Amino acid sequence: MATRTTQALQSAGVTRVLAPDDPGYASETSGFDLGIACSPDIVVAARAPADVAAAVAVASERGERLTILGSGHGLRHELHGGVAISMRALADVEVDTGKRSARIGAGAT
């Protein structure tokens, strides 16, 4: 099932799709609480909002369990199987002093 979902994600234009044996999988799933296991079948290492949108659409269409991983904080329960979207690379911070506003990426710490 993971292989077909991986293919569907790649066909949908997702930039980086990782399986447990792929380089980068461990760093995308690691967190600060080492007592909580995180082992999804597939990790989407989102590089742009379009990756997130495509991954959510594919997971929904395929009936896959979906979890969002931030920057390593906030995982409250063990995660086994399914699809996880890592937001770590979406860490941009933009400040517009003229408008007195800021945009903060989901992976910012």
Biopython code that builds the backbone (N, CA, C, O; Angstrom):
import numpy as np
from Bio.PDB.StructureBuilder import StructureBuilder

atoms = [
    (1, "MET", "N", (0.823, -1.189, 0.000)),
    (1, "MET", "CA", (0.000, 0.000, 0.000)),
    (1, "MET", "C", (0.874, 1.263, 0.000)),
    (1, "MET", "O", (0.543, 2.238, -0.675)),
    (2, "ALA", "N", (1.983, 1.255, 0.748)),
    (2, "ALA", "CA", (2.833, 2.438, 0.822)),
    (2, "ALA", "C", (3.412, 2.774, -0.546)),
    (2, "ALA", "O", (3.531, 3.948, -0.896)),
    (3, "THR", "N", (3.774, 1.754, -1.323)),
    (3, "THR", "CA", (4.356, 2.004, -2.639)),
    (3, "THR", "C", (3.367, 2.715, -3.551)),
    (3, "THR", "O", (3.740, 3.654, -4.255)),
    (4, "ARG", "N", (2.113, 2.282, -3.547)),
    (4, "ARG", "CA", (1.101, 2.930, -4.382)),
    (4, "ARG", "C", (0.828, 4.354, -3.918)),
    (4, "ARG", "O", (0.638, 5.257, -4.732)),
    (5, "THR", "N", (0.809, 4.544, -2.613)),
    (5, "THR", "CA", (0.604, 5.893, -2.089)),
    (5, "THR", "C", (1.795, 6.769, -2.439)),
    (5, "THR", "O", (1.619, 7.933, -2.800)),
    (6, "THR", "N", (3.000, 6.234, -2.339)),
    (6, "THR", "CA", (4.197, 6.983, -2.723)),
    (6, "THR", "C", (4.112, 7.400, -4.184)),
    (6, "THR", "O", (4.398, 8.548, -4.526)),
    (7, "GLN", "N", (3.724, 6.480, -5.034)),
    (7, "GLN", "CA", (3.588, 6.791, -6.462)),
    (7, "GLN", "C", (2.516, 7.862, -6.692)),
    (7, "GLN", "O", (2.700, 8.763, -7.510)),
    (8, "ALA", "N", (1.409, 7.759, -5.974)),
    (8, "ALA", "CA", (0.336, 8.750, -6.106)),
    (8, "ALA", "C", (0.817, 10.125, -5.659)),
    (8, "ALA", "O", (0.490, 11.131, -6.288)),
    (9, "LEU", "N", (1.588, 10.176, -4.581)),
    (9, "LEU", "CA", (2.123, 11.450, -4.091)),
    (9, "LEU", "C", (3.074, 12.054, -5.114)),
    (9, "LEU", "O", (3.011, 13.250, -5.399)),
    (10, "GLN", "N", (3.948, 11.230, -5.662)),
    (10, "GLN", "CA", (4.888, 11.730, -6.657)),
    (10, "GLN", "C", (4.158, 12.188, -7.920)),
    (10, "GLN", "O", (4.521, 13.204, -8.512)),
    (11, "SER", "N", (3.141, 11.450, -8.331)),
    (11, "SER", "CA", (2.348, 11.839, -9.500)),
    (11, "SER", "C", (1.618, 13.152, -9.275)),
    (11, "SER", "O", (1.364, 13.903, -10.216)),
    (12, "ALA", "N", (1.282, 13.422, -8.010)),
    (12, "ALA", "CA", (0.589, 14.667, -7.662)),
    (12, "ALA", "C", (1.551, 15.851, -7.561)),
    (12, "ALA", "O", (1.127, 16.980, -7.315)),
    (13, "GLY", "N", (2.837, 15.591, -7.751)),
    (13, "GLY", "CA", (3.817, 16.675, -7.747)),
    (13, "GLY", "C", (4.503, 16.936, -6.427)),
    (13, "GLY", "O", (5.197, 17.943, -6.282)),
    (14, "VAL", "N", (4.324, 16.040, -5.447)),
    (14, "VAL", "CA", (4.999, 16.233, -4.159)),
    (14, "VAL", "C", (6.508, 16.131, -4.386)),
    (14, "VAL", "O", (6.987, 15.186, -5.012)),
    (15, "THR", "N", (7.241, 17.101, -3.876)),
    (15, "THR", "CA", (8.667, 17.234, -4.129)),
    (15, "THR", "C", (9.504, 16.117, -3.520)),
    (15, "THR", "O", (10.371, 15.559, -4.193)),
    (16, "ARG", "N", (9.257, 15.782, -2.252)),
    (16, "ARG", "CA", (10.119, 14.813, -1.552)),
    (16, "ARG", "C", (9.269, 13.859, -0.733)),
    (16, "ARG", "O", (8.605, 14.264, 0.222)),
    (17, "VAL", "N", (9.294, 12.575, -1.119)),
    (17, "VAL", "CA", (8.542, 11.525, -0.439)),
    (17, "VAL", "C", (9.550, 10.513, 0.083)),
    (17, "VAL", "O", (10.372, 9.998, -0.676)),
    (18, "LEU", "N", (9.485, 10.227, 1.388)),
    (18, "LEU", "CA", (10.478, 9.366, 2.022)),
    (18, "LEU", "C", (9.846, 8.121, 2.643)),
    (18, "LEU", "O", (8.779, 8.187, 3.253)),
    (19, "ALA", "N", (10.521, 6.991, 2.474)),
    (19, "ALA", "CA", (10.166, 5.737, 3.139)),
    (19, "ALA", "C", (11.154, 5.532, 4.288)),
    (19, "ALA", "O", (12.187, 6.200, 4.337)),
    (20, "PRO", "N", (10.851, 4.622, 5.205)),
    (20, "PRO", "CA", (11.716, 4.443, 6.380)),
    (20, "PRO", "C", (13.191, 4.180, 6.073)),
    (20, "PRO", "O", (14.047, 4.544, 6.879)),
    (21, "ASP", "N", (13.513, 3.567, 4.952)),
    (21, "ASP", "CA", (14.910, 3.275, 4.628)),
    (21, "ASP", "C", (15.613, 4.398, 3.864)),
    (21, "ASP", "O", (16.806, 4.294, 3.581)),
    (22, "ASP", "N", (14.897, 5.458, 3.530)),
    (22, "ASP", "CA", (15.476, 6.539, 2.738)),
    (22, "ASP", "C", (16.299, 7.500, 3.598)),
    (22, "ASP", "O", (15.963, 7.753, 4.755)),
    (23, "PRO", "N", (17.388, 8.035, 3.018)),
    (23, "PRO", "CA", (18.146, 9.071, 3.733)),
    (23, "PRO", "C", (17.233, 10.271, 4.011)),
    (23, "PRO", "O", (16.470, 10.690, 3.140)),
    (24, "GLY", "N", (17.313, 10.806, 5.196)),
    (24, "GLY", "CA", (16.503, 11.958, 5.569)),
    (24, "GLY", "C", (15.242, 11.605, 6.338)),
    (24, "GLY", "O", (14.670, 12.461, 7.013)),
    (25, "TYR", "N", (14.797, 10.346, 6.247)),
    (25, "TYR", "CA", (13.576, 9.924, 6.954)),
    (25, "TYR", "C", (13.728, 10.148, 8.459)),
    (25, "TYR", "O", (12.848, 10.728, 9.094)),
    (26, "ALA", "N", (14.836, 9.692, 9.021)),
    (26, "ALA", "CA", (15.032, 9.790, 10.474)),
    (26, "ALA", "C", (15.040, 11.244, 10.942)),
    (26, "ALA", "O", (14.463, 11.563, 11.982)),
    (27, "SER", "N", (15.690, 12.125, 10.184)),
    (27, "SER", "CA", (15.743, 13.517, 10.618)),
    (27, "SER", "C", (14.381, 14.202, 10.491)),
    (27, "SER", "O", (14.071, 15.105, 11.269)),
    (28, "GLU", "N", (13.570, 13.785, 9.525)),
    (28, "GLU", "CA", (12.237, 14.373, 9.368)),
    (28, "GLU", "C", (11.265, 13.891, 10.448)),
    (28, "GLU", "O", (10.308, 14.594, 10.771)),
    (29, "THR", "N", (11.497, 12.714, 11.003)),
    (29, "THR", "CA", (10.575, 12.156, 12.001)),
    (29, "THR", "C", (11.073, 12.291, 13.430)),
    (29, "THR", "O", (10.355, 11.946, 14.368)),
    (30, "SER", "N", (12.294, 12.788, 13.612)),
    (30, "SER", "CA", (12.826, 12.900, 14.970)),
    (30, "SER", "C", (12.151, 14.043, 15.715)),
    (30, "SER", "O", (11.715, 15.031, 15.125)),
    (31, "GLY", "N", (12.080, 13.876, 17.015)),
    (31, "GLY", "CA", (11.477, 14.904, 17.861)),
    (31, "GLY", "C", (12.279, 15.061, 19.131)),
    (31, "GLY", "O", (13.302, 14.404, 19.318)),
    (32, "PHE", "N", (11.815, 15.927, 19.996)),
    (32, "PHE", "CA", (12.529, 16.193, 21.230)),
    (32, "PHE", "C", (12.185, 15.198, 22.331)),
    (32, "PHE", "O", (12.996, 14.976, 23.230)),
    (33, "ASP", "N", (11.009, 14.600, 22.279)),
    (33, "ASP", "CA", (10.612, 13.610, 23.279)),
    (33, "ASP", "C", (10.955, 12.225, 22.745)),
    (33, "ASP", "O", (10.196, 11.645, 21.968)),
    (34, "LEU", "N", (12.095, 11.703, 23.162)),
    (34, "LEU", "CA", (12.571, 10.431, 22.646)),
    (34, "LEU", "C", (11.765, 9.241, 23.167)),
    (34, "LEU", "O", (11.976, 8.112, 22.725)),
    (35, "GLY", "N", (10.859, 9.481, 24.089)),
    (35, "GLY", "CA", (10.009, 8.415, 24.612)),
    (35, "GLY", "C", (8.781, 8.156, 23.760)),
    (35, "GLY", "O", (8.021, 7.228, 24.036)),
    (36, "ILE", "N", (8.575, 8.969, 22.720)),
    (36, "ILE", "CA", (7.416, 8.812, 21.849)),
    (36, "ILE", "C", (7.906, 8.383, 20.475)),
    (36, "ILE", "O", (8.643, 9.111, 19.810)),
    (37, "ALA", "N", (7.484, 7.182, 20.055)),
    (37, "ALA", "CA", (7.911, 6.643, 18.766)),
    (37, "ALA", "C", (7.151, 7.307, 17.615)),
    (37, "ALA", "O", (5.951, 7.562, 17.707)),
    (38, "CYS", "N", (7.872, 7.575, 16.543)),
    (38, "CYS", "CA", (7.259, 8.174, 15.358)),
    (38, "CYS", "C", (7.754, 7.393, 14.145)),
    (38, "CYS", "O", (8.894, 7.566, 13.714)),
    (39, "SER", "N", (6.897, 6.534, 13.595)),
    (39, "SER", "CA", (7.311, 5.691, 12.471)),
    (39, "SER", "C", (6.209, 5.585, 11.415)),
    (39, "SER", "O", (5.619, 4.518, 11.242)),
    (40, "PRO", "N", (5.929, 6.679, 10.711)),
    (40, "PRO", "CA", (4.939, 6.610, 9.638)),
    (40, "PRO", "C", (5.468, 5.754, 8.483)),
    (40, "PRO", "O", (6.677, 5.571, 8.340)),
    (41, "ASP", "N", (4.557, 5.237, 7.669)),
    (41, "ASP", "CA", (4.964, 4.475, 6.483)),
    (41, "ASP", "C", (5.629, 5.378, 5.464)),
    (41, "ASP", "O", (6.571, 4.974, 4.783)),
    (42, "ILE", "N", (5.134, 6.603, 5.361)),
    (42, "ILE", "CA", (5.604, 7.565, 4.366)),
    (42, "ILE", "C", (5.718, 8.936, 5.021)),
    (42, "ILE", "O", (4.866, 9.329, 5.817)),
    (43, "VAL", "N", (6.789, 9.662, 4.675)),
    (43, "VAL", "CA", (6.933, 11.041, 5.113)),
    (43, "VAL", "C", (7.006, 11.925, 3.880)),
    (43, "VAL", "O", (7.811, 11.688, 2.979)),
    (44, "VAL", "N", (6.169, 12.935, 3.849)),
    (44, "VAL", "CA", (6.255, 13.983, 2.837)),
    (44, "VAL", "C", (7.053, 15.100, 3.492)),
    (44, "VAL", "O", (6.586, 15.742, 4.432)),
    (45, "ALA", "N", (8.267, 15.327, 2.985)),
    (45, "ALA", "CA", (9.108, 16.404, 3.496)),
    (45, "ALA", "C", (8.752, 17.650, 2.690)),
    (45, "ALA", "O", (9.392, 17.955, 1.684)),
    (46, "ALA", "N", (7.735, 18.356, 3.141)),
    (46, "ALA", "CA", (7.188, 19.491, 2.388)),
    (46, "ALA", "C", (8.235, 20.578, 2.199)),
    (46, "ALA", "O", (8.923, 20.975, 3.139)),
    (47, "ARG", "N", (8.338, 21.044, 0.973)),
    (47, "ARG", "CA", (9.246, 22.140, 0.632)),
    (47, "ARG", "C", (8.474, 23.397, 0.256)),
    (47, "ARG", "O", (9.039, 24.488, 0.193)),
    (48, "ALA", "N", (7.171, 23.235, 0.007)),
    (48, "ALA", "CA", (6.326, 24.359, -0.392)),
    (48, "ALA", "C", (4.890, 24.044, 0.015)),
    (48, "ALA", "O", (4.541, 22.876, 0.186)),
    (49, "PRO", "N", (4.057, 25.063, 0.170)),
    (49, "PRO", "CA", (2.647, 24.818, 0.502)),
    (49, "PRO", "C", (1.955, 23.868, -0.481)),
    (49, "PRO", "O", (1.046, 23.132, -0.097)),
    (50, "ALA", "N", (2.380, 23.885, -1.742)),
    (50, "ALA", "CA", (1.786, 22.981, -2.735)),
    (50, "ALA", "C", (2.021, 21.516, -2.374)),
    (50, "ALA", "O", (1.174, 20.666, -2.648)),
    (51, "ASP", "N", (3.171, 21.215, -1.757)),
    (51, "ASP", "CA", (3.437, 19.841, -1.307)),
    (51, "ASP", "C", (2.423, 19.417, -0.246)),
    (51, "ASP", "O", (1.934, 18.287, -0.256)),
    (52, "VAL", "N", (2.119, 20.325, 0.657)),
    (52, "VAL", "CA", (1.163, 20.035, 1.724)),
    (52, "VAL", "C", (-0.224, 19.793, 1.131)),
    (52, "VAL", "O", (-0.891, 18.816, 1.472)),
    (53, "ALA", "N", (-0.647, 20.684, 0.251)),
    (53, "ALA", "CA", (-1.974, 20.551, -0.366)),
    (53, "ALA", "C", (-2.103, 19.246, -1.139)),
    (53, "ALA", "O", (-3.116, 18.554, -1.034)),
    (54, "ALA", "N", (-1.077, 18.910, -1.916)),
    (54, "ALA", "CA", (-1.120, 17.670, -2.701)),
    (54, "ALA", "C", (-1.128, 16.447, -1.795)),
    (54, "ALA", "O", (-1.858, 15.490, -2.056)),
    (55, "ALA", "N", (-0.330, 16.466, -0.741)),
    (55, "ALA", "CA", (-0.272, 15.319, 0.177)),
    (55, "ALA", "C", (-1.597, 15.117, 0.899)),
    (55, "ALA", "O", (-2.047, 13.984, 1.065)),
    (56, "VAL", "N", (-2.220, 16.201, 1.326)),
    (56, "VAL", "CA", (-3.522, 16.096, 1.995)),
    (56, "VAL", "C", (-4.551, 15.527, 1.030)),
    (56, "VAL", "O", (-5.345, 14.667, 1.410)),
    (57, "ALA", "N", (-4.546, 15.994, -0.202)),
    (57, "ALA", "CA", (-5.505, 15.506, -1.199)),
    (57, "ALA", "C", (-5.308, 14.024, -1.476)),
    (57, "ALA", "O", (-6.282, 13.271, -1.506)),
    (58, "VAL", "N", (-4.069, 13.590, -1.678)),
    (58, "VAL", "CA", (-3.788, 12.179, -1.969)),
    (58, "VAL", "C", (-4.158, 11.303, -0.778)),
    (58, "VAL", "O", (-4.810, 10.273, -0.946)),
    (59, "ALA", "N", (-3.748, 11.701, 0.422)),
    (59, "ALA", "CA", (-4.068, 10.910, 1.615)),
    (59, "ALA", "C", (-5.570, 10.788, 1.796)),
    (59, "ALA", "O", (-6.071, 9.719, 2.144)),
    (60, "SER", "N", (-6.288, 11.872, 1.563)),
    (60, "SER", "CA", (-7.746, 11.855, 1.693)),
    (60, "SER", "C", (-8.378, 10.925, 0.653)),
    (60, "SER", "O", (-9.237, 10.108, 0.983)),
    (61, "GLU", "N", (-7.951, 11.053, -0.589)),
    (61, "GLU", "CA", (-8.485, 10.212, -1.662)),
    (61, "GLU", "C", (-8.243, 8.733, -1.406)),
    (61, "GLU", "O", (-9.082, 7.897, -1.741)),
    (62, "ARG", "N", (-7.097, 8.407, -0.812)),
    (62, "ARG", "CA", (-6.703, 7.016, -0.596)),
    (62, "ARG", "C", (-7.139, 6.487, 0.772)),
    (62, "ARG", "O", (-6.933, 5.311, 1.074)),
    (63, "GLY", "N", (-7.736, 7.342, 1.596)),
    (63, "GLY", "CA", (-8.169, 6.903, 2.916)),
    (63, "GLY", "C", (-7.018, 6.635, 3.874)),
    (63, "GLY", "O", (-7.144, 5.829, 4.796)),
    (64, "GLU", "N", (-5.902, 7.310, 3.655)),
    (64, "GLU", "CA", (-4.720, 7.133, 4.510)),
    (64, "GLU", "C", (-4.844, 7.980, 5.770)),
    (64, "GLU", "O", (-5.375, 9.090, 5.735)),
    (65, "ARG", "N", (-4.358, 7.454, 6.861)),
    (65, "ARG", "CA", (-4.251, 8.238, 8.093)),
    (65, "ARG", "C", (-3.181, 9.297, 7.870)),
    (65, "ARG", "O", (-2.121, 8.996, 7.321)),
    (66, "LEU", "N", (-3.440, 10.523, 8.285)),
    (66, "LEU", "CA", (-2.548, 11.634, 8.007)),
    (66, "LEU", "C", (-2.206, 12.365, 9.297)),
    (66, "LEU", "O", (-3.073, 12.637, 10.127)),
    (67, "THR", "N", (-0.916, 12.679, 9.446)),
    (67, "THR", "CA", (-0.440, 13.412, 10.616)),
    (67, "THR", "C", (0.483, 14.523, 10.145)),
    (67, "THR", "O", (1.214, 14.354, 9.169)),
    (68, "ILE", "N", (0.454, 15.639, 10.821)),
    (68, "ILE", "CA", (1.354, 16.751, 10.533)),
    (68, "ILE", "C", (2.459, 16.753, 11.583)),
    (68, "ILE", "O", (2.188, 16.673, 12.781)),
    (69, "LEU", "N", (3.696, 16.844, 11.128)),
    (69, "LEU", "CA", (4.840, 16.949, 12.024)),
    (69, "LEU", "C", (5.405, 18.355, 11.904)),
    (69, "LEU", "O", (5.729, 18.806, 10.806)),
    (70, "GLY", "N", (5.524, 19.043, 13.025)),
    (70, "GLY", "CA", (6.092, 20.387, 13.010)),
    (70, "GLY", "C", (7.598, 20.332, 13.046)),
    (70, "GLY", "O", (8.223, 19.688, 12.204)),
    (71, "SER", "N", (8.167, 20.984, 13.990)),
    (71, "SER", "CA", (9.628, 21.066, 14.075)),
    (71, "SER", "C", (10.198, 20.171, 15.168)),
    (71, "SER", "O", (11.325, 20.379, 15.617)),
    (72, "GLY", "N", (9.439, 19.195, 15.590)),
    (72, "GLY", "CA", (9.930, 18.282, 16.621)),
    (72, "GLY", "C", (9.239, 18.440, 17.955)),
    (72, "GLY", "O", (9.437, 17.623, 18.854)),
    (73, "HIS", "N", (8.433, 19.473, 18.102)),
    (73, "HIS", "CA", (7.661, 19.698, 19.325)),
    (73, "HIS", "C", (6.225, 19.243, 19.097)),
    (73, "HIS", "O", (5.734, 19.281, 17.969)),
    (74, "GLY", "N", (5.563, 18.823, 20.139)),
    (74, "GLY", "CA", (4.116, 18.658, 20.071)),
    (74, "GLY", "C", (3.586, 17.282, 19.747)),
    (74, "GLY", "O", (2.368, 17.101, 19.759)),
    (75, "LEU", "N", (4.429, 16.289, 19.455)),
    (75, "LEU", "CA", (3.910, 14.946, 19.207)),
    (75, "LEU", "C", (3.464, 14.377, 20.549)),
    (75, "LEU", "O", (4.290, 14.154, 21.435)),
    (76, "ARG", "N", (2.180, 14.145, 20.702)),
    (76, "ARG", "CA", (1.613, 13.765, 21.994)),
    (76, "ARG", "C", (1.389, 12.259, 22.145)),
    (76, "ARG", "O", (1.218, 11.762, 23.259)),
    (77, "HIS", "N", (1.392, 11.543, 21.035)),
    (77, "HIS", "CA", (1.166, 10.100, 21.099)),
    (77, "HIS", "C", (2.024, 9.427, 20.045)),
    (77, "HIS", "O", (2.484, 10.068, 19.100)),
    (78, "GLU", "N", (2.235, 8.139, 20.212)),
    (78, "GLU", "CA", (3.030, 7.405, 19.243)),
    (78, "GLU", "C", (2.348, 7.403, 17.881)),
    (78, "GLU", "O", (1.122, 7.450, 17.781)),
    (79, "LEU", "N", (3.153, 7.349, 16.857)),
    (79, "LEU", "CA", (2.659, 7.357, 15.492)),
    (79, "LEU", "C", (3.263, 6.171, 14.753)),
    (79, "LEU", "O", (4.480, 6.079, 14.595)),
    (80, "HIS", "N", (2.415, 5.278, 14.308)),
    (80, "HIS", "CA", (2.856, 4.115, 13.541)),
    (80, "HIS", "C", (1.994, 4.018, 12.288)),
    (80, "HIS", "O", (0.767, 3.995, 12.375)),
    (81, "GLY", "N", (2.633, 3.961, 11.128)),
    (81, "GLY", "CA", (1.918, 3.823, 9.869)),
    (81, "GLY", "C", (1.367, 5.135, 9.359)),
    (81, "GLY", "O", (1.539, 6.184, 9.980)),
    (82, "GLY", "N", (0.703, 5.062, 8.223)),
    (82, "GLY", "CA", (0.075, 6.231, 7.628)),
    (82, "GLY", "C", (1.067, 7.161, 6.953)),
    (82, "GLY", "O", (2.218, 6.801, 6.705)),
    (83, "VAL", "N", (0.601, 8.354, 6.664)),
    (83, "VAL", "CA", (1.387, 9.389, 5.998)),
    (83, "VAL", "C", (1.598, 10.535, 6.973)),
    (83, "VAL", "O", (0.660, 10.974, 7.639)),
    (84, "ALA", "N", (2.824, 11.014, 7.055)),
    (84, "ALA", "CA", (3.131, 12.185, 7.873)),
    (84, "ALA", "C", (3.679, 13.271, 6.956)),
    (84, "ALA", "O", (4.486, 12.994, 6.069)),
    (85, "ILE", "N", (3.244, 14.488, 7.169)),
    (85, "ILE", "CA", (3.772, 15.629, 6.432)),
    (85, "ILE", "C", (4.677, 16.401, 7.384)),
    (85, "ILE", "O", (4.223, 16.945, 8.390)),
    (86, "SER", "N", (5.956, 16.441, 7.052)),
    (86, "SER", "CA", (6.913, 17.199, 7.853)),
    (86, "SER", "C", (6.938, 18.640, 7.360)),
    (86, "SER", "O", (7.124, 18.911, 6.173)),
    (87, "MET", "N", (6.746, 19.552, 8.302)),
    (87, "MET", "CA", (6.706, 20.976, 7.970)),
    (87, "MET", "C", (8.033, 21.682, 8.252)),
    (87, "MET", "O", (8.124, 22.903, 8.124)),
    (88, "ARG", "N", (9.049, 20.928, 8.631)),
    (88, "ARG", "CA", (10.320, 21.521, 9.068)),
    (88, "ARG", "C", (10.908, 22.529, 8.092)),
    (88, "ARG", "O", (11.421, 23.565, 8.513)),
    (89, "ALA", "N", (10.843, 22.242, 6.798)),
    (89, "ALA", "CA", (11.457, 23.141, 5.816)),
    (89, "ALA", "C", (10.622, 24.398, 5.564)),
    (89, "ALA", "O", (11.101, 25.349, 4.947)),
    (90, "LEU", "N", (9.391, 24.403, 6.036)),
    (90, "LEU", "CA", (8.526, 25.580, 5.856)),
    (90, "LEU", "C", (8.710, 26.507, 7.051)),
    (90, "LEU", "O", (7.777, 26.745, 7.818)),
    (91, "ALA", "N", (9.910, 27.018, 7.194)),
    (91, "ALA", "CA", (10.279, 27.763, 8.393)),
    (91, "ALA", "C", (10.553, 29.245, 8.128)),
    (91, "ALA", "O", (11.170, 29.916, 8.956)),
    (92, "ASP", "N", (10.106, 29.755, 6.995)),
    (92, "ASP", "CA", (10.334, 31.163, 6.683)),
    (92, "ASP", "C", (9.561, 32.073, 7.634)),
    (92, "ASP", "O", (8.453, 31.761, 8.071)),
    (93, "VAL", "N", (10.179, 33.194, 7.934)),
    (93, "VAL", "CA", (9.525, 34.244, 8.724)),
    (93, "VAL", "C", (9.649, 35.534, 7.926)),
    (93, "VAL", "O", (10.753, 35.974, 7.605)),
    (94, "GLU", "N", (8.511, 36.132, 7.611)),
    (94, "GLU", "CA", (8.485, 37.388, 6.860)),
    (94, "GLU", "C", (7.812, 38.455, 7.723)),
    (94, "GLU", "O", (6.703, 38.255, 8.218)),
    (95, "VAL", "N", (8.483, 39.571, 7.895)),
    (95, "VAL", "CA", (7.939, 40.669, 8.689)),
    (95, "VAL", "C", (7.743, 41.874, 7.770)),
    (95, "VAL", "O", (8.662, 42.282, 7.060)),
    (96, "ASP", "N", (6.557, 42.428, 7.794)),
    (96, "ASP", "CA", (6.239, 43.638, 7.043)),
    (96, "ASP", "C", (5.968, 44.732, 8.071)),
    (96, "ASP", "O", (4.869, 44.832, 8.617)),
    (97, "THR", "N", (6.991, 45.551, 8.325)),
    (97, "THR", "CA", (6.842, 46.586, 9.349)),
    (97, "THR", "C", (5.833, 47.645, 8.933)),
    (97, "THR", "O", (5.154, 48.222, 9.783)),
    (98, "GLY", "N", (5.728, 47.906, 7.634)),
    (98, "GLY", "CA", (4.774, 48.892, 7.156)),
    (98, "GLY", "C", (3.340, 48.486, 7.451)),
    (98, "GLY", "O", (2.516, 49.321, 7.824)),
    (99, "LYS", "N", (3.042, 47.211, 7.285)),
    (99, "LYS", "CA", (1.688, 46.704, 7.556)),
    (99, "LYS", "C", (1.537, 46.194, 8.981)),
    (99, "LYS", "O", (0.445, 45.825, 9.413)),
    (100, "ARG", "N", (2.666, 46.179, 9.710)),
    (100, "ARG", "CA", (2.675, 45.674, 11.084)),
    (100, "ARG", "C", (2.127, 44.249, 11.133)),
    (100, "ARG", "O", (1.243, 43.922, 11.926)),
    (101, "SER", "N", (2.692, 43.406, 10.245)),
    (101, "SER", "CA", (2.249, 42.015, 10.184)),
    (101, "SER", "C", (3.442, 41.097, 9.961)),
    (101, "SER", "O", (4.521, 41.522, 9.550)),
    (102, "ALA", "N", (3.208, 39.847, 10.241)),
    (102, "ALA", "CA", (4.249, 38.838, 10.027)),
    (102, "ALA", "C", (3.597, 37.548, 9.533)),
    (102, "ALA", "O", (2.467, 37.220, 9.895)),
    (103, "ARG", "N", (4.342, 36.829, 8.697)),
    (103, "ARG", "CA", (3.925, 35.496, 8.249)),
    (103, "ARG", "C", (4.980, 34.532, 8.738)),
    (103, "ARG", "O", (6.169, 34.710, 8.473)),
    (104, "ILE", "N", (4.545, 33.510, 9.454)),
    (104, "ILE", "CA", (5.472, 32.567, 10.065)),
    (104, "ILE", "C", (5.133, 31.177, 9.562)),
    (104, "ILE", "O", (4.004, 30.713, 9.720)),
    (105, "GLY", "N", (6.111, 30.506, 8.954)),
    (105, "GLY", "CA", (5.911, 29.163, 8.421)),
    (105, "GLY", "C", (5.632, 28.155, 9.512)),
    (105, "GLY", "O", (6.038, 28.339, 10.660)),
    (106, "ALA", "N", (4.946, 27.101, 9.156)),
    (106, "ALA", "CA", (4.538, 26.064, 10.116)),
    (106, "ALA", "C", (5.714, 25.336, 10.748)),
    (106, "ALA", "O", (5.557, 24.725, 11.805)),
    (107, "GLY", "N", (6.888, 25.387, 10.128)),
    (107, "GLY", "CA", (8.047, 24.703, 10.672)),
    (107, "GLY", "C", (8.990, 25.609, 11.448)),
    (107, "GLY", "O", (10.037, 25.159, 11.913)),
    (108, "ALA", "N", (8.635, 26.866, 11.592)),
    (108, "ALA", "CA", (9.495, 27.801, 12.330)),
    (108, "ALA", "C", (9.515, 27.455, 13.814)),
    (108, "ALA", "O", (8.505, 27.047, 14.387)),
    (109, "THR", "N", (10.673, 27.623, 14.415)),
    (109, "THR", "CA", (10.801, 27.373, 15.861)),
    (109, "THR", "C", (11.200, 28.630, 16.586)),
    (109, "THR", "O", (11.356, 28.616, 17.807)),
]
sb = StructureBuilder()
sb.init_structure("model")
sb.init_model(0)
sb.init_chain("A")
sb.init_seg("    ")
for serial, (resi, resn, name, xyz) in enumerate(atoms, 1):
    if name == "N":
        sb.init_residue(resn, " ", resi, " ")
    sb.init_atom(name, np.array(xyz, "f"), 0.0, 1.0, " ", f" {name:<3s}", serial, name[0])
structure = sb.get_structure()
